Amino acid sequence: MAEIKIEPKRRVNVLPWIVGMVLLALVILAAASTAHRRAAAPVHRSGAAAADTQWDDIPPKLRQYA
């Protein structure tokens, strides 16, 4: 008669997956927080690029066009 080997079922460990997902969420939150806090640096141009550039502080609704 043939011998039938019965192997016990392997348990899948879920704990590393949970820890990995929590760490991934923390990294994403930290990156989003850092990007939110970082102010956009003003662009300073010099030379020909700055010669034809004007900065208008008037909001678009208050501008009058001729």
mmCIF file of the N, C-alpha and C atoms, coordinates in Angstrom:
data_MODEL
# 
_entry.id   MODEL 
# 
loop_
_atom_site.group_PDB 
_atom_site.id 
_atom_site.type_symbol 
_atom_site.label_atom_id 
_atom_site.label_alt_id 
_atom_site.label_comp_id 
_atom_site.label_asym_id 
_atom_site.label_entity_id 
_atom_site.label_seq_id 
_atom_site.pdbx_PDB_ins_code 
_atom_site.Cartn_x 
_atom_site.Cartn_y 
_atom_site.Cartn_z 
_atom_site.occupancy 
_atom_site.B_iso_or_equiv 
_atom_site.pdbx_formal_charge 
_atom_site.auth_seq_id 
_atom_site.auth_comp_id 
_atom_site.auth_asym_id 
_atom_site.auth_atom_id 
_atom_site.pdbx_PDB_model_num 
ATOM 1   N N  . MET A 1 1  ? 0.816   -1.179 0.000   1.00 0.00 ? 1  MET A N  1 
ATOM 2   C CA . MET A 1 1  ? 0.000   0.000  0.000   1.00 0.00 ? 1  MET A CA 1 
ATOM 3   C C  . MET A 1 1  ? 0.868   1.253  0.000   1.00 0.00 ? 1  MET A C  1 
ATOM 4   N N  . ALA A 1 2  ? 0.378   2.319  -0.645  1.00 0.00 ? 2  ALA A N  1 
ATOM 5   C CA . ALA A 1 2  ? 1.138   3.568  -0.736  1.00 0.00 ? 2  ALA A CA 1 
ATOM 6   C C  . ALA A 1 2  ? 1.001   4.349  0.562   1.00 0.00 ? 2  ALA A C  1 
ATOM 7   N N  . GLU A 1 3  ? 2.086   4.995  0.883   1.00 0.00 ? 3  GLU A N  1 
ATOM 8   C CA . GLU A 1 3  ? 2.086   5.792  2.116   1.00 0.00 ? 3  GLU A CA 1 
ATOM 9   C C  . GLU A 1 3  ? 1.664   7.223  1.764   1.00 0.00 ? 3  GLU A C  1 
ATOM 10  N N  . ILE A 1 4  ? 0.692   7.748  2.497   1.00 0.00 ? 4  ILE A N  1 
ATOM 11  C CA . ILE A 1 4  ? 0.206   9.111  2.265   1.00 0.00 ? 4  ILE A CA 1 
ATOM 12  C C  . ILE A 1 4  ? 0.754   10.005 3.376   1.00 0.00 ? 4  ILE A C  1 
ATOM 13  N N  . LYS A 1 5  ? 1.518   11.006 2.958   1.00 0.00 ? 5  LYS A N  1 
ATOM 14  C CA . LYS A 1 5  ? 2.088   11.928 3.935   1.00 0.00 ? 5  LYS A CA 1 
ATOM 15  C C  . LYS A 1 5  ? 1.099   13.066 4.173   1.00 0.00 ? 5  LYS A C  1 
ATOM 16  N N  . ILE A 1 6  ? 0.782   13.309 5.404   1.00 0.00 ? 6  ILE A N  1 
ATOM 17  C CA . ILE A 1 6  ? -0.105  14.403 5.775   1.00 0.00 ? 6  ILE A CA 1 
ATOM 18  C C  . ILE A 1 6  ? 0.745   15.482 6.427   1.00 0.00 ? 6  ILE A C  1 
ATOM 19  N N  . GLU A 1 7  ? 0.785   16.639 5.779   1.00 0.00 ? 7  GLU A N  1 
ATOM 20  C CA . GLU A 1 7  ? 1.570   17.744 6.308   1.00 0.00 ? 7  GLU A CA 1 
ATOM 21  C C  . GLU A 1 7  ? 0.643   18.727 7.016   1.00 0.00 ? 7  GLU A C  1 
ATOM 22  N N  . PRO A 1 8  ? 1.079   19.268 8.129   1.00 0.00 ? 8  PRO A N  1 
ATOM 23  C CA . PRO A 1 8  ? 0.239   20.264 8.808   1.00 0.00 ? 8  PRO A CA 1 
ATOM 24  C C  . PRO A 1 8  ? 0.168   21.543 7.977   1.00 0.00 ? 8  PRO A C  1 
ATOM 25  N N  . LYS A 1 9  ? -0.961  22.246 8.067   1.00 0.00 ? 9  LYS A N  1 
ATOM 26  C CA . LYS A 1 9  ? -1.129  23.490 7.323   1.00 0.00 ? 9  LYS A CA 1 
ATOM 27  C C  . LYS A 1 9  ? -0.211  24.561 7.888   1.00 0.00 ? 9  LYS A C  1 
ATOM 28  N N  . ARG A 1 10 ? 0.362   25.312 6.970   1.00 0.00 ? 10 ARG A N  1 
ATOM 29  C CA . ARG A 1 10 ? 1.219   26.412 7.402   1.00 0.00 ? 10 ARG A CA 1 
ATOM 30  C C  . ARG A 1 10 ? 0.341   27.614 7.715   1.00 0.00 ? 10 ARG A C  1 
ATOM 31  N N  . ARG A 1 11 ? 0.575   28.215 8.866   1.00 0.00 ? 11 ARG A N  1 
ATOM 32  C CA . ARG A 1 11 ? -0.175  29.411 9.229   1.00 0.00 ? 11 ARG A CA 1 
ATOM 33  C C  . ARG A 1 11 ? 0.492   30.620 8.592   1.00 0.00 ? 11 ARG A C  1 
ATOM 34  N N  . VAL A 1 12 ? -0.297  31.452 7.984   1.00 0.00 ? 12 VAL A N  1 
ATOM 35  C CA . VAL A 1 12 ? 0.208   32.670 7.372   1.00 0.00 ? 12 VAL A CA 1 
ATOM 36  C C  . VAL A 1 12 ? 0.264   33.735 8.458   1.00 0.00 ? 12 VAL A C  1 
ATOM 37  N N  . ASN A 1 13 ? 1.461   34.282 8.660   1.00 0.00 ? 13 ASN A N  1 
ATOM 38  C CA . ASN A 1 13 ? 1.633   35.291 9.683   1.00 0.00 ? 13 ASN A CA 1 
ATOM 39  C C  . ASN A 1 13 ? 1.237   36.659 9.113   1.00 0.00 ? 13 ASN A C  1 
ATOM 40  N N  . VAL A 1 14 ? 0.232   37.271 9.688   1.00 0.00 ? 14 VAL A N  1 
ATOM 41  C CA . VAL A 1 14 ? -0.313  38.526 9.200   1.00 0.00 ? 14 VAL A CA 1 
ATOM 42  C C  . VAL A 1 14 ? 0.364   39.721 9.873   1.00 0.00 ? 14 VAL A C  1 
ATOM 43  N N  . LEU A 1 15 ? 0.992   39.524 10.988  1.00 0.00 ? 15 LEU A N  1 
ATOM 44  C CA . LEU A 1 15 ? 1.588   40.621 11.741  1.00 0.00 ? 15 LEU A CA 1 
ATOM 45  C C  . LEU A 1 15 ? 2.609   41.430 10.929  1.00 0.00 ? 15 LEU A C  1 
ATOM 46  N N  . PRO A 1 16 ? 3.519   40.838 10.174  1.00 0.00 ? 16 PRO A N  1 
ATOM 47  C CA . PRO A 1 16 ? 4.436   41.665 9.370   1.00 0.00 ? 16 PRO A CA 1 
ATOM 48  C C  . PRO A 1 16 ? 3.716   42.534 8.332   1.00 0.00 ? 16 PRO A C  1 
ATOM 49  N N  . TRP A 1 17 ? 2.625   42.022 7.778   1.00 0.00 ? 17 TRP A N  1 
ATOM 50  C CA . TRP A 1 17 ? 1.858   42.817 6.816   1.00 0.00 ? 17 TRP A CA 1 
ATOM 51  C C  . TRP A 1 17 ? 1.216   44.027 7.492   1.00 0.00 ? 17 TRP A C  1 
ATOM 52  N N  . ILE A 1 18 ? 0.670   43.824 8.675   1.00 0.00 ? 18 ILE A N  1 
ATOM 53  C CA . ILE A 1 18 ? 0.035   44.925 9.404   1.00 0.00 ? 18 ILE A CA 1 
ATOM 54  C C  . ILE A 1 18 ? 1.066   45.979 9.779   1.00 0.00 ? 18 ILE A C  1 
ATOM 55  N N  . VAL A 1 19 ? 2.217   45.542 10.287  1.00 0.00 ? 19 VAL A N  1 
ATOM 56  C CA . VAL A 1 19 ? 3.275   46.484 10.666  1.00 0.00 ? 19 VAL A CA 1 
ATOM 57  C C  . VAL A 1 19 ? 3.768   47.242 9.437   1.00 0.00 ? 19 VAL A C  1 
ATOM 58  N N  . GLY A 1 20 ? 3.916   46.565 8.318   1.00 0.00 ? 20 GLY A N  1 
ATOM 59  C CA . GLY A 1 20 ? 4.355   47.211 7.082   1.00 0.00 ? 20 GLY A CA 1 
ATOM 60  C C  . GLY A 1 20 ? 3.365   48.250 6.590   1.00 0.00 ? 20 GLY A C  1 
ATOM 61  N N  . MET A 1 21 ? 2.084   47.940 6.658   1.00 0.00 ? 21 MET A N  1 
ATOM 62  C CA . MET A 1 21 ? 1.058   48.897 6.227   1.00 0.00 ? 21 MET A CA 1 
ATOM 63  C C  . MET A 1 21 ? 1.021   50.121 7.137   1.00 0.00 ? 21 MET A C  1 
ATOM 64  N N  . VAL A 1 22 ? 1.167   49.916 8.443   1.00 0.00 ? 22 VAL A N  1 
ATOM 65  C CA . VAL A 1 22 ? 1.180   51.040 9.387   1.00 0.00 ? 22 VAL A CA 1 
ATOM 66  C C  . VAL A 1 22 ? 2.395   51.928 9.125   1.00 0.00 ? 22 VAL A C  1 
ATOM 67  N N  . LEU A 1 23 ? 3.564   51.321 8.909   1.00 0.00 ? 23 LEU A N  1 
ATOM 68  C CA . LEU A 1 23 ? 4.760   52.105 8.623   1.00 0.00 ? 23 LEU A CA 1 
ATOM 69  C C  . LEU A 1 23 ? 4.626   52.861 7.299   1.00 0.00 ? 23 LEU A C  1 
ATOM 70  N N  . LEU A 1 24 ? 4.042   52.235 6.307   1.00 0.00 ? 24 LEU A N  1 
ATOM 71  C CA . LEU A 1 24 ? 3.835   52.904 5.024   1.00 0.00 ? 24 LEU A CA 1 
ATOM 72  C C  . LEU A 1 24 ? 2.898   54.096 5.181   1.00 0.00 ? 24 LEU A C  1 
ATOM 73  N N  . ALA A 1 25 ? 1.837   53.938 5.957   1.00 0.00 ? 25 ALA A N  1 
ATOM 74  C CA . ALA A 1 25 ? 0.912   55.042 6.202   1.00 0.00 ? 25 ALA A CA 1 
ATOM 75  C C  . ALA A 1 25 ? 1.613   56.184 6.938   1.00 0.00 ? 25 ALA A C  1 
ATOM 76  N N  . LEU A 1 26 ? 2.471   55.848 7.903   1.00 0.00 ? 26 LEU A N  1 
ATOM 77  C CA . LEU A 1 26 ? 3.203   56.896 8.622   1.00 0.00 ? 26 LEU A CA 1 
ATOM 78  C C  . LEU A 1 26 ? 4.162   57.642 7.706   1.00 0.00 ? 26 LEU A C  1 
ATOM 79  N N  . VAL A 1 27 ? 4.819   56.945 6.811   1.00 0.00 ? 27 VAL A N  1 
ATOM 80  C CA . VAL A 1 27 ? 5.731   57.598 5.866   1.00 0.00 ? 27 VAL A CA 1 
ATOM 81  C C  . VAL A 1 27 ? 4.954   58.527 4.937   1.00 0.00 ? 27 VAL A C  1 
ATOM 82  N N  . ILE A 1 28 ? 3.802   58.081 4.460   1.00 0.00 ? 28 ILE A N  1 
ATOM 83  C CA . ILE A 1 28 ? 2.992   58.917 3.570   1.00 0.00 ? 28 ILE A CA 1 
ATOM 84  C C  . ILE A 1 28 ? 2.493   60.150 4.303   1.00 0.00 ? 28 ILE A C  1 
ATOM 85  N N  . LEU A 1 29 ? 2.040   59.989 5.543   1.00 0.00 ? 29 LEU A N  1 
ATOM 86  C CA . LEU A 1 29 ? 1.578   61.138 6.326   1.00 0.00 ? 29 LEU A CA 1 
ATOM 87  C C  . LEU A 1 29 ? 2.713   62.118 6.608   1.00 0.00 ? 29 LEU A C  1 
ATOM 88  N N  . ALA A 1 30 ? 3.883   61.611 6.909   1.00 0.00 ? 30 ALA A N  1 
ATOM 89  C CA . ALA A 1 30 ? 5.027   62.488 7.172   1.00 0.00 ? 30 ALA A CA 1 
ATOM 90  C C  . ALA A 1 30 ? 5.411   63.263 5.914   1.00 0.00 ? 30 ALA A C  1 
ATOM 91  N N  . ALA A 1 31 ? 5.398   62.605 4.770   1.00 0.00 ? 31 ALA A N  1 
ATOM 92  C CA . ALA A 1 31 ? 5.736   63.279 3.515   1.00 0.00 ? 31 ALA A CA 1 
ATOM 93  C C  . ALA A 1 31 ? 4.693   64.342 3.168   1.00 0.00 ? 31 ALA A C  1 
ATOM 94  N N  . ALA A 1 32 ? 3.429   64.033 3.391   1.00 0.00 ? 32 ALA A N  1 
ATOM 95  C CA . ALA A 1 32 ? 2.374   65.006 3.110   1.00 0.00 ? 32 ALA A CA 1 
ATOM 96  C C  . ALA A 1 32 ? 2.466   66.193 4.059   1.00 0.00 ? 32 ALA A C  1 
ATOM 97  N N  . SER A 1 33 ? 2.778   65.939 5.307   1.00 0.00 ? 33 SER A N  1 
ATOM 98  C CA . SER A 1 33 ? 2.910   67.014 6.281   1.00 0.00 ? 33 SER A CA 1 
ATOM 99  C C  . SER A 1 33 ? 4.093   67.910 5.941   1.00 0.00 ? 33 SER A C  1 
ATOM 100 N N  . THR A 1 34 ? 5.191   67.312 5.541   1.00 0.00 ? 34 THR A N  1 
ATOM 101 C CA . THR A 1 34 ? 6.374   68.088 5.178   1.00 0.00 ? 34 THR A CA 1 
ATOM 102 C C  . THR A 1 34 ? 6.096   68.923 3.931   1.00 0.00 ? 34 THR A C  1 
ATOM 103 N N  . ALA A 1 35 ? 5.424   68.359 2.964   1.00 0.00 ? 35 ALA A N  1 
ATOM 104 C CA . ALA A 1 35 ? 5.111   69.091 1.734   1.00 0.00 ? 35 ALA A CA 1 
ATOM 105 C C  . ALA A 1 35 ? 4.130   70.219 2.022   1.00 0.00 ? 35 ALA A C  1 
ATOM 106 N N  . HIS A 1 36 ? 3.233   70.016 2.967   1.00 0.00 ? 36 HIS A N  1 
ATOM 107 C CA . HIS A 1 36 ? 2.243   71.040 3.304   1.00 0.00 ? 36 HIS A CA 1 
ATOM 108 C C  . HIS A 1 36 ? 2.899   72.211 4.025   1.00 0.00 ? 36 HIS A C  1 
ATOM 109 N N  . ARG A 1 37 ? 3.855   71.924 4.910   1.00 0.00 ? 37 ARG A N  1 
ATOM 110 C CA . ARG A 1 37 ? 4.513   72.971 5.690   1.00 0.00 ? 37 ARG A CA 1 
ATOM 111 C C  . ARG A 1 37 ? 5.532   73.750 4.877   1.00 0.00 ? 37 ARG A C  1 
ATOM 112 N N  . ARG A 1 38 ? 6.080   73.152 3.863   1.00 0.00 ? 38 ARG A N  1 
ATOM 113 C CA . ARG A 1 38 ? 7.125   73.803 3.077   1.00 0.00 ? 38 ARG A CA 1 
ATOM 114 C C  . ARG A 1 38 ? 6.514   74.896 2.208   1.00 0.00 ? 38 ARG A C  1 
ATOM 115 N N  . ALA A 1 39 ? 6.967   76.127 2.382   1.00 0.00 ? 39 ALA A N  1 
ATOM 116 C CA . ALA A 1 39 ? 6.470   77.242 1.584   1.00 0.00 ? 39 ALA A CA 1 
ATOM 117 C C  . ALA A 1 39 ? 7.200   77.259 0.245   1.00 0.00 ? 39 ALA A C  1 
ATOM 118 N N  . ALA A 1 40 ? 6.504   77.708 -0.745  1.00 0.00 ? 40 ALA A N  1 
ATOM 119 C CA . ALA A 1 40 ? 7.119   77.785 -2.066  1.00 0.00 ? 40 ALA A CA 1 
ATOM 120 C C  . ALA A 1 40 ? 8.143   78.914 -2.059  1.00 0.00 ? 40 ALA A C  1 
ATOM 121 N N  . ALA A 1 41 ? 9.321   78.599 -2.503  1.00 0.00 ? 41 ALA A N  1 
ATOM 122 C CA . ALA A 1 41 ? 10.398  79.592 -2.542  1.00 0.00 ? 41 ALA A CA 1 
ATOM 123 C C  . ALA A 1 41 ? 10.169  80.530 -3.719  1.00 0.00 ? 41 ALA A C  1 
ATOM 124 N N  . PRO A 1 42 ? 10.353  81.818 -3.503  1.00 0.00 ? 42 PRO A N  1 
ATOM 125 C CA . PRO A 1 42 ? 10.170  82.745 -4.620  1.00 0.00 ? 42 PRO A CA 1 
ATOM 126 C C  . PRO A 1 42 ? 11.255  82.544 -5.675  1.00 0.00 ? 42 PRO A C  1 
ATOM 127 N N  . VAL A 1 43 ? 10.861  82.722 -6.897  1.00 0.00 ? 43 VAL A N  1 
ATOM 128 C CA . VAL A 1 43 ? 11.791  82.537 -8.009  1.00 0.00 ? 43 VAL A CA 1 
ATOM 129 C C  . VAL A 1 43 ? 12.395  83.893 -8.342  1.00 0.00 ? 43 VAL A C  1 
ATOM 130 N N  . HIS A 1 44 ? 13.707  83.982 -8.251  1.00 0.00 ? 44 HIS A N  1 
ATOM 131 C CA . HIS A 1 44 ? 14.408  85.213 -8.592  1.00 0.00 ? 44 HIS A CA 1 
ATOM 132 C C  . HIS A 1 44 ? 15.110  85.011 -9.924  1.00 0.00 ? 44 HIS A C  1 
ATOM 133 N N  . ARG A 1 45 ? 14.706  85.819 -10.881 1.00 0.00 ? 45 ARG A N  1 
ATOM 134 C CA . ARG A 1 45 ? 15.328  85.725 -12.186 1.00 0.00 ? 45 ARG A CA 1 
ATOM 135 C C  . ARG A 1 45 ? 16.246  86.927 -12.382 1.00 0.00 ? 45 ARG A C  1 
ATOM 136 N N  . SER A 1 46 ? 17.224  86.745 -13.178 1.00 0.00 ? 46 SER A N  1 
ATOM 137 C CA . SER A 1 46 ? 18.116  87.851 -13.497 1.00 0.00 ? 46 SER A CA 1 
ATOM 138 C C  . SER A 1 46 ? 18.379  87.850 -14.992 1.00 0.00 ? 46 SER A C  1 
ATOM 139 N N  . GLY A 1 47 ? 18.775  88.983 -15.481 1.00 0.00 ? 47 GLY A N  1 
ATOM 140 C CA . GLY A 1 47 ? 19.107  89.065 -16.890 1.00 0.00 ? 47 GLY A CA 1 
ATOM 141 C C  . GLY A 1 47 ? 17.891  89.306 -17.753 1.00 0.00 ? 47 GLY A C  1 
ATOM 142 N N  . ALA A 1 48 ? 17.879  88.731 -18.940 1.00 0.00 ? 48 ALA A N  1 
ATOM 143 C CA . ALA A 1 48 ? 16.825  88.977 -19.916 1.00 0.00 ? 48 ALA A CA 1 
ATOM 144 C C  . ALA A 1 48 ? 15.485  88.419 -19.457 1.00 0.00 ? 48 ALA A C  1 
ATOM 145 N N  . ALA A 1 49 ? 15.495  87.352 -18.689 1.00 0.00 ? 49 ALA A N  1 
ATOM 146 C CA . ALA A 1 49 ? 14.230  86.767 -18.239 1.00 0.00 ? 49 ALA A CA 1 
ATOM 147 C C  . ALA A 1 49 ? 13.500  87.696 -17.277 1.00 0.00 ? 49 ALA A C  1 
ATOM 148 N N  . ALA A 1 50 ? 14.248  88.477 -16.503 1.00 0.00 ? 50 ALA A N  1 
ATOM 149 C CA . ALA A 1 50 ? 13.629  89.387 -15.541 1.00 0.00 ? 50 ALA A CA 1 
ATOM 150 C C  . ALA A 1 50 ? 13.217  90.697 -16.196 1.00 0.00 ? 50 ALA A C  1 
ATOM 151 N N  . ALA A 1 51 ? 13.771  91.028 -17.333 1.00 0.00 ? 51 ALA A N  1 
ATOM 152 C CA . ALA A 1 51 ? 13.492  92.306 -17.965 1.00 0.00 ? 51 ALA A CA 1 
ATOM 153 C C  . ALA A 1 51 ? 12.057  92.399 -18.462 1.00 0.00 ? 51 ALA A C  1 
ATOM 154 N N  . ASP A 1 52 ? 11.477  91.319 -18.948 1.00 0.00 ? 52 ASP A N  1 
ATOM 155 C CA . ASP A 1 52 ? 10.125  91.373 -19.480 1.00 0.00 ? 52 ASP A CA 1 
ATOM 156 C C  . ASP A 1 52 ? 9.082   90.825 -18.503 1.00 0.00 ? 52 ASP A C  1 
ATOM 157 N N  . THR A 1 53 ? 9.436   90.736 -17.234 1.00 0.00 ? 53 THR A N  1 
ATOM 158 C CA . THR A 1 53 ? 8.540   90.166 -16.234 1.00 0.00 ? 53 THR A CA 1 
ATOM 159 C C  . THR A 1 53 ? 8.051   91.250 -15.295 1.00 0.00 ? 53 THR A C  1 
ATOM 160 N N  . GLN A 1 54 ? 6.739   91.270 -15.053 1.00 0.00 ? 54 GLN A N  1 
ATOM 161 C CA . GLN A 1 54 ? 6.166   92.212 -14.101 1.00 0.00 ? 54 GLN A CA 1 
ATOM 162 C C  . GLN A 1 54 ? 5.373   91.442 -13.068 1.00 0.00 ? 54 GLN A C  1 
ATOM 163 N N  . TRP A 1 55 ? 5.444   91.901 -11.822 1.00 0.00 ? 55 TRP A N  1 
ATOM 164 C CA . TRP A 1 55 ? 4.685   91.276 -10.744 1.00 0.00 ? 55 TRP A CA 1 
ATOM 165 C C  . TRP A 1 55 ? 3.521   92.182 -10.420 1.00 0.00 ? 55 TRP A C  1 
ATOM 166 N N  . ASP A 1 56 ? 2.322   91.650 -10.527 1.00 0.00 ? 56 ASP A N  1 
ATOM 167 C CA . ASP A 1 56 ? 1.120   92.433 -10.298 1.00 0.00 ? 56 ASP A CA 1 
ATOM 168 C C  . ASP A 1 56 ? 0.474   91.970 -9.007  1.00 0.00 ? 56 ASP A C  1 
ATOM 169 N N  . ASP A 1 57 ? 0.416   92.862 -7.995  1.00 0.00 ? 57 ASP A N  1 
ATOM 170 C CA . ASP A 1 57 ? -0.174  92.505 -6.706  1.00 0.00 ? 57 ASP A CA 1 
ATOM 171 C C  . ASP A 1 57 ? -1.690  92.692 -6.668  1.00 0.00 ? 57 ASP A C  1 
ATOM 172 N N  . ILE A 1 58 ? -2.265  93.246 -7.701  1.00 0.00 ? 58 ILE A N  1 
ATOM 173 C CA . ILE A 1 58 ? -3.702  93.490 -7.726  1.00 0.00 ? 58 ILE A CA 1 
ATOM 174 C C  . ILE A 1 58 ? -4.412  92.174 -8.053  1.00 0.00 ? 58 ILE A C  1 
ATOM 175 N N  . PRO A 1 59 ? -5.425  91.805 -7.275  1.00 0.00 ? 59 PRO A N  1 
ATOM 176 C CA . PRO A 1 59 ? -6.170  90.570 -7.580  1.00 0.00 ? 59 PRO A CA 1 
ATOM 177 C C  . PRO A 1 59 ? -6.825  90.665 -8.956  1.00 0.00 ? 59 PRO A C  1 
ATOM 178 N N  . PRO A 1 60 ? -7.017  89.548 -9.639  1.00 0.00 ? 60 PRO A N  1 
ATOM 179 C CA . PRO A 1 60 ? -7.577  89.564 -10.994 1.00 0.00 ? 60 PRO A CA 1 
ATOM 180 C C  . PRO A 1 60 ? -8.951  90.214 -11.078 1.00 0.00 ? 60 PRO A C  1 
ATOM 181 N N  . LYS A 1 61 ? -9.776  90.137 -10.033 1.00 0.00 ? 61 LYS A N  1 
ATOM 182 C CA . LYS A 1 61 ? -11.121 90.714 -10.091 1.00 0.00 ? 61 LYS A CA 1 
ATOM 183 C C  . LYS A 1 61 ? -11.080 92.240 -10.108 1.00 0.00 ? 61 LYS A C  1 
ATOM 184 N N  . LEU A 1 62 ? -10.034 92.856 -9.559  1.00 0.00 ? 62 LEU A N  1 
ATOM 185 C CA . LEU A 1 62 ? -9.954  94.305 -9.469  1.00 0.00 ? 62 LEU A CA 1 
ATOM 186 C C  . LEU A 1 62 ? -9.203  94.936 -10.634 1.00 0.00 ? 62 LEU A C  1 
ATOM 187 N N  . ARG A 1 63 ? -8.628  94.163 -11.505 1.00 0.00 ? 63 ARG A N  1 
ATOM 188 C CA . ARG A 1 63 ? -7.889  94.712 -12.642 1.00 0.00 ? 63 ARG A CA 1 
ATOM 189 C C  . ARG A 1 63 ? -8.853  95.247 -13.695 1.00 0.00 ? 63 ARG A C  1 
ATOM 190 N N  . GLN A 1 64 ? -8.468  96.345 -14.309 1.00 0.00 ? 64 GLN A N  1 
ATOM 191 C CA . GLN A 1 64 ? -9.251  96.904 -15.409 1.00 0.00 ? 64 GLN A CA 1 
ATOM 192 C C  . GLN A 1 64 ? -8.420  96.778 -16.667 1.00 0.00 ? 64 GLN A C  1 
ATOM 193 N N  . TYR A 1 65 ? -9.037  96.241 -17.673 1.00 0.00 ? 65 TYR A N  1 
ATOM 194 C CA . TYR A 1 65 ? -8.331  96.083 -18.933 1.00 0.00 ? 65 TYR A CA 1 
ATOM 195 C C  . TYR A 1 65 ? -8.828  97.137 -19.939 1.00 0.00 ? 65 TYR A C  1 
ATOM 196 N N  . ALA A 1 66 ? -7.894  97.766 -20.634 1.00 0.00 ? 66 ALA A N  1 
ATOM 197 C CA . ALA A 1 66 ? -8.269  98.806 -21.610 1.00 0.00 ? 66 ALA A CA 1 
ATOM 198 C C  . ALA A 1 66 ? -8.501  98.173 -22.955 1.00 0.00 ? 66 ALA A C  1 
# 
